[in-house]
Amino acid sequence: MPIIAANMDTVGTFSMASALASFDILTAVHKHYSVEEWQAFINNSSADVLKHVMVSTGTSDADFEKTKQILDLNPALNFVCIDVANGYSEHFVQFVAKAREAWPTKTICAGNVVTGEMCEELILSGADIVKVGIGPGSVCTTRVKTGVGYPQLSAVIECADAAHGLGGMIVSDGGCTTPGDVAKAFGGGADFVMLGGMLAGHEESGGRIVEENGEKFMLFYGMSSESAMKRHVGGVAEYRAAEGKTVKLPLRGPVENTARDILGGLRSACTYVGASRLKELTKRTTFIRVQEQEKPHLQQPVIFQRWCGATRQRYPIPLIASPKWKLADTSPPPAYR
């Protein structure tokens, strides 16, 4: 199943990787584990779990050396996730090329970007999968703090077209709050969908548990938040602002329940639009902008359409979208690619 648990230290943990492997879901394990902790995890994990693990890294020389040591521990580690908040830099492109040269047989995921041109640049530099999304995350405040961002569905559609033209793939990173949002990401052309908030708050998530008024909550925060920077680098540097927030989530129990809910929603979505495989979802999907609904919590609905071969017509099937899922312009993309 092409879903990836996000490389956040309150989501992408070793425990999460072990739990999600049984559902054939990948986990981008966060980069703050030591080599010794990786060694212990590898020693206690099956080959099936390890093949569902992505090793996350930054772009410094120290990050490169640490990633090299981790990958050398076991050949079953086949995925590398090169993650920065802003993928629009020459240094980042050069690091992707360096990683491809160092690990020619590994699957490299790199991001984040939101435009087709940069997507093509990363693929030509050696990335197999490009991570798409700036600002859509549930605990990300980049758009508020900096004014920079891109509507997530628009970014997915644009980047998918660019990547697929070069034989590459994309992962939609951020913006999903329901299984329906995940289906829409695949419908827009995403090859993978990365989830953070939807997988946070579980027993395997690794967030700190706090108690208020007798009720327990788990902390979930963005990796550019003040909480994350205090934990990993000693605080927010004077020259920058925190671009994430910390939220308290009610404890949600084991992640397997959420995983089943997501997979069930995807299966039903494929059934509704007549897709025999998840890969066909984008060919069976049309996004249509409509007016706001009467109910305030049901905004910006989108419509999937099912093609009937007998009547040669498309029949609309209404679904409700999150406000984040909207096109940048008023022209819907082509229904078929």
C-alpha positions as CSV (number, residue, x, y, z in Angstrom):
1,M,0.0,0.0,0.0
2,P,1.7,3.3,-1.1
3,I,1.2,5.2,2.2
4,I,4.1,6.5,4.2
5,A,4.1,7.5,7.9
6,A,5.8,10.9,8.1
7,N,9.4,11.3,9.3
8,M,8.3,13.2,12.4
9,D,9.6,12.2,15.8
10,T,5.9,12.0,17.0
11,V,5.0,9.7,14.1
12,G,7.9,8.0,12.3
13,T,9.2,5.8,15.2
14,F,10.5,2.3,15.2
15,S,7.4,1.2,16.9
16,M,5.3,2.7,14.2
17,A,7.4,1.0,11.5
18,S,6.9,-2.4,13.2
19,A,3.1,-1.9,13.5
20,L,2.5,-0.6,10.0
21,A,4.6,-3.2,8.2
22,S,1.9,-5.8,8.6
23,F,-0.4,-3.5,6.5
24,D,2.3,-3.1,3.8
25,I,2.6,0.6,4.8
26,L,6.0,2.3,4.7
27,T,7.4,4.4,7.6
28,A,9.9,7.2,7.1
29,V,11.7,6.8,10.4
30,H,12.8,10.2,11.8
31,K,16.4,11.2,11.5
32,H,17.1,11.8,15.2
33,Y,17.7,8.1,16.2
34,S,21.4,7.3,16.8
35,V,23.3,4.6,14.8
36,E,23.3,2.5,18.0
37,E,19.5,2.7,18.3
38,W,19.2,1.7,14.6
39,Q,21.4,-1.3,15.3
40,A,19.2,-2.4,18.1
41,F,16.1,-2.0,16.0
42,I,17.6,-3.9,13.1
43,N,18.7,-6.8,15.4
44,N,15.1,-7.1,16.7
45,S,13.2,-6.7,13.5
46,S,12.3,-9.1,10.7
47,A,13.3,-8.6,7.1
48,D,9.7,-7.9,6.3
49,V,9.7,-4.9,8.7
50,L,13.0,-3.6,7.4
51,K,11.8,-3.6,3.8
52,H,9.0,-1.2,4.9
53,V,11.4,1.3,6.5
54,M,12.7,4.6,5.0
55,V,15.9,6.0,6.5
56,S,15.5,9.8,6.8
57,T,18.3,12.3,6.5
58,G,19.1,16.0,6.3
59,T,21.7,17.4,3.9
60,S,24.8,18.1,6.0
61,D,28.0,16.2,5.7
62,A,27.3,14.7,9.2
63,D,23.9,13.6,8.0
64,F,25.4,11.9,5.0
65,E,28.0,10.0,7.0
66,K,25.3,8.9,9.6
67,T,23.0,7.7,6.8
68,K,25.8,5.7,5.2
69,Q,26.5,4.0,8.5
70,I,22.9,3.1,9.0
71,L,22.5,1.7,5.4
72,D,25.6,-0.4,5.9
73,L,24.0,-2.1,8.9
74,N,21.6,-4.2,6.8
75,P,21.0,-4.5,3.0
76,A,17.3,-4.8,3.5
77,L,17.1,-1.0,4.1
78,N,16.3,0.0,0.6
79,F,14.7,3.5,1.0
80,V,16.3,6.8,1.7
81,C,14.2,9.9,2.5
82,I,16.1,13.2,2.0
83,D,14.0,15.8,3.7
84,V,14.3,19.6,4.0
85,A,11.6,22.2,4.5
86,N,12.6,24.0,1.3
87,G,13.9,22.0,-1.6
88,Y,14.6,25.0,-3.8
89,S,18.3,25.2,-3.3
90,E,21.4,24.3,-5.3
91,H,22.8,22.6,-2.2
92,F,19.8,20.3,-2.0
93,V,20.0,19.3,-5.6
94,Q,23.7,18.5,-5.3
95,F,23.0,16.4,-2.2
96,V,20.5,14.4,-4.1
97,A,23.0,13.8,-6.8
98,K,25.6,12.8,-4.2
99,A,23.2,10.4,-2.6
100,R,22.4,8.8,-6.0
101,E,26.1,8.3,-6.7
102,A,26.7,6.8,-3.3
103,W,23.7,4.5,-3.3
104,P,22.9,3.6,-6.9
105,T,20.6,0.7,-6.0
106,K,18.6,2.5,-3.3
107,T,15.2,4.1,-3.8
108,I,15.6,7.8,-3.0
109,C,12.8,10.1,-2.0
110,A,13.6,13.8,-1.9
111,G,11.7,17.0,-1.1
112,N,9.8,19.2,-0.4
113,V,8.8,21.1,-3.5
114,V,5.5,22.1,-5.1
115,T,6.2,22.9,-8.7
116,G,6.7,20.8,-11.8
117,E,10.0,22.4,-12.8
118,M,11.7,21.6,-9.5
119,C,10.2,18.1,-9.5
120,E,11.8,17.5,-12.9
121,E,15.1,18.9,-11.6
122,L,15.2,16.5,-8.6
123,I,14.3,13.5,-10.7
124,L,17.1,14.3,-13.2
125,S,19.5,14.7,-10.3
126,G,18.7,11.2,-9.1
127,A,15.5,11.1,-7.0
128,D,13.1,8.3,-7.7
129,I,10.3,9.9,-5.7
130,V,9.7,13.6,-5.1
131,K,8.0,14.7,-1.9
132,V,5.4,17.4,-2.7
133,G,4.0,19.9,-0.2
134,I,4.9,23.2,1.4
135,G,2.6,24.4,4.2
136,P,-0.4,22.0,4.2
137,G,0.5,20.0,7.3
138,S,-1.9,20.1,10.3
139,V,0.8,21.4,12.6
140,C,2.7,23.4,10.0
141,T,2.5,27.3,10.2
142,T,4.8,28.1,7.2
143,R,2.0,29.7,5.2
144,V,1.0,31.9,8.2
145,K,4.6,32.8,9.3
146,T,6.1,33.3,5.8
147,G,3.3,33.7,3.3
148,V,4.8,30.9,1.3
149,G,2.9,27.8,0.1
150,Y,0.8,26.2,-2.6
151,P,-2.6,24.6,-2.6
152,Q,-1.9,20.9,-2.1
153,L,-4.1,19.4,-4.7
154,S,-2.9,21.8,-7.3
155,A,0.7,20.9,-6.4
156,V,0.0,17.2,-6.6
157,I,-1.6,17.5,-10.1
158,E,1.2,19.7,-11.4
159,C,4.1,17.7,-10.0
160,A,2.5,14.3,-10.9
161,D,2.4,15.3,-14.5
162,A,6.0,16.5,-14.5
163,A,7.3,13.5,-12.6
164,H,5.5,10.9,-14.6
165,G,6.8,12.4,-17.8
166,L,10.3,11.5,-16.7
167,G,9.4,8.1,-15.3
168,G,9.5,9.3,-11.7
169,M,7.0,9.3,-8.9
170,I,5.7,11.7,-6.2
171,V,4.4,11.5,-2.7
172,S,1.8,13.9,-1.5
173,D,3.0,15.2,1.9
174,G,0.4,16.9,4.1
175,G,-3.1,18.1,4.0
176,C,-5.0,14.8,4.7
177,T,-7.3,14.7,7.7
178,T,-9.7,11.9,6.5
179,P,-9.4,8.7,4.4
180,G,-11.4,10.7,1.7
181,D,-8.5,13.2,1.5
182,V,-6.1,10.3,0.9
183,A,-8.3,9.0,-1.9
184,K,-8.3,12.5,-3.5
185,A,-4.5,12.7,-3.3
186,F,-4.3,9.4,-5.3
187,G,-7.0,10.7,-7.6
188,G,-4.9,13.8,-8.3
189,G,-2.0,11.6,-9.4
190,A,0.1,11.0,-6.3
191,D,1.9,7.7,-6.3
192,F,2.3,7.7,-2.5
193,V,0.7,9.7,0.3
194,M,2.6,10.7,3.4
195,L,0.6,11.0,6.7
196,G,1.5,12.8,9.9
197,G,-1.5,14.0,11.9
198,M,-3.7,11.1,10.9
199,L,-1.1,8.7,12.5
200,A,-0.3,10.9,15.5
201,G,-1.6,10.3,19.0
202,H,-1.4,6.5,18.8
203,E,0.5,4.1,21.1
204,E,3.3,3.8,18.6
205,S,3.6,7.5,17.8
206,G,6.2,8.3,20.4
207,G,4.8,11.7,21.6
208,R,5.0,12.8,25.2
209,I,1.9,12.1,27.2
210,V,0.5,15.0,29.4
211,E,-2.5,15.1,31.7
212,E,-5.1,17.8,32.0
213,N,-8.1,17.7,34.3
214,G,-7.8,14.0,34.7
215,E,-7.6,13.4,30.9
216,K,-4.5,12.2,29.1
217,F,-3.3,13.7,25.8
218,M,-0.3,13.1,23.5
219,L,1.8,16.0,22.2
220,F,2.1,16.3,18.4
221,Y,4.2,19.0,16.8
222,G,5.7,20.0,13.5
223,M,9.4,19.4,13.0
224,S,10.0,23.2,12.5
225,S,8.1,24.0,15.7
226,E,9.6,25.5,18.8
227,S,9.0,22.2,20.6
228,A,11.0,20.2,18.0
229,M,13.9,22.7,17.8
230,K,14.2,22.8,21.6
231,R,14.3,19.0,21.8
232,H,16.9,18.5,19.0
233,V,18.9,21.7,18.5
234,G,18.5,23.5,21.8
235,G,16.0,26.1,20.6
236,V,15.0,28.4,17.8
237,A,17.9,30.3,16.2
238,E,17.7,34.1,16.5
239,Y,17.7,34.5,12.7
240,R,14.6,32.4,12.1
241,A,11.0,31.8,13.3
242,A,9.4,28.6,14.3
243,E,7.1,27.3,11.5
244,G,5.1,24.8,13.4
245,K,2.8,24.4,16.4
246,T,2.3,21.9,19.2
247,V,-1.2,20.4,19.7
248,K,-2.6,18.0,22.3
249,L,-4.3,14.9,20.8
250,P,-6.6,12.6,22.7
251,L,-5.0,9.1,23.0
252,R,-6.2,7.1,20.0
253,G,-5.0,3.6,21.0
254,P,-3.1,1.2,18.6
255,V,-2.5,2.5,15.1
256,E,-3.8,-0.7,13.5
257,N,-7.4,0.6,13.9
258,T,-6.6,3.8,12.0
259,A,-4.7,1.9,9.3
260,R,-7.7,-0.4,8.7
261,D,-10.0,2.7,8.5
262,I,-7.8,4.3,5.8
263,L,-7.4,1.2,3.8
264,G,-11.1,0.5,3.9
265,G,-11.8,4.0,2.7
266,L,-9.5,3.6,-0.2
267,R,-11.0,0.3,-1.2
268,S,-14.5,1.9,-1.2
269,A,-13.3,4.9,-3.1
270,C,-12.0,2.6,-5.9
271,T,-15.3,0.8,-5.9
272,Y,-17.3,4.0,-6.2
273,V,-15.4,5.3,-9.3
274,G,-14.9,2.0,-11.0
275,A,-11.1,1.6,-10.4
276,S,-10.0,-2.1,-10.2
277,R,-6.6,-1.0,-8.8
278,L,-5.4,2.0,-6.8
279,K,-3.2,2.9,-9.7
280,E,-6.3,3.4,-11.9
281,L,-7.9,5.9,-9.5
282,T,-6.4,9.0,-11.2
283,K,-7.8,7.8,-14.6
284,R,-11.3,7.5,-13.1
285,T,-11.3,10.9,-11.4
286,T,-12.4,14.4,-12.2
287,F,-12.2,17.3,-9.7
288,I,-14.9,19.9,-10.0
289,R,-15.2,23.1,-8.1
290,V,-18.6,23.8,-6.7
291,Q,-20.2,26.3,-4.4
292,E,-19.9,26.2,-0.6
293,Q,-22.4,23.8,1.0
294,E,-25.0,24.8,3.6
295,K,-23.3,23.0,6.4
296,P,-20.3,25.1,7.5
297,H,-18.1,22.0,8.2
298,L,-18.6,20.6,4.7
299,Q,-16.8,23.0,2.5
300,Q,-15.4,22.8,-1.0
301,P,-16.9,19.5,-2.1
302,V,-15.3,17.7,-5.0
303,I,-17.0,15.3,-7.3
304,F,-15.5,12.0,-8.5
305,Q,-17.1,10.8,-11.8
306,R,-17.5,7.3,-12.9
307,W,-17.4,6.4,-16.6
308,C,-20.1,4.1,-17.9
309,G,-18.9,2.2,-20.9
310,A,-22.5,1.2,-22.0
311,T,-23.9,4.7,-22.1
312,R,-20.6,6.5,-22.8
313,Q,-21.4,9.0,-20.1
314,R,-19.9,10.2,-16.8
315,Y,-22.0,10.0,-13.7
316,P,-21.2,12.3,-10.9
317,I,-20.6,10.9,-7.4
318,P,-20.4,13.7,-4.7
319,L,-17.7,13.6,-2.1
320,I,-16.8,16.3,0.4
321,A,-13.3,17.8,0.4
322,S,-11.4,19.5,3.1
323,P,-11.1,23.3,2.5
324,K,-7.3,22.7,1.8
325,W,-8.2,20.6,-1.2
326,K,-9.0,23.2,-3.9
327,L,-7.6,24.0,-7.3
328,A,-5.5,27.1,-7.9
329,D,-7.6,28.1,-10.9
330,T,-11.2,27.6,-12.0
331,S,-10.4,25.2,-14.8
332,P,-10.6,21.5,-13.8
333,P,-7.7,19.3,-14.9
334,P,-8.2,16.7,-17.6
335,A,-10.1,13.7,-16.4
336,Y,-8.0,11.2,-18.3
337,R,-4.2,11.2,-18.8
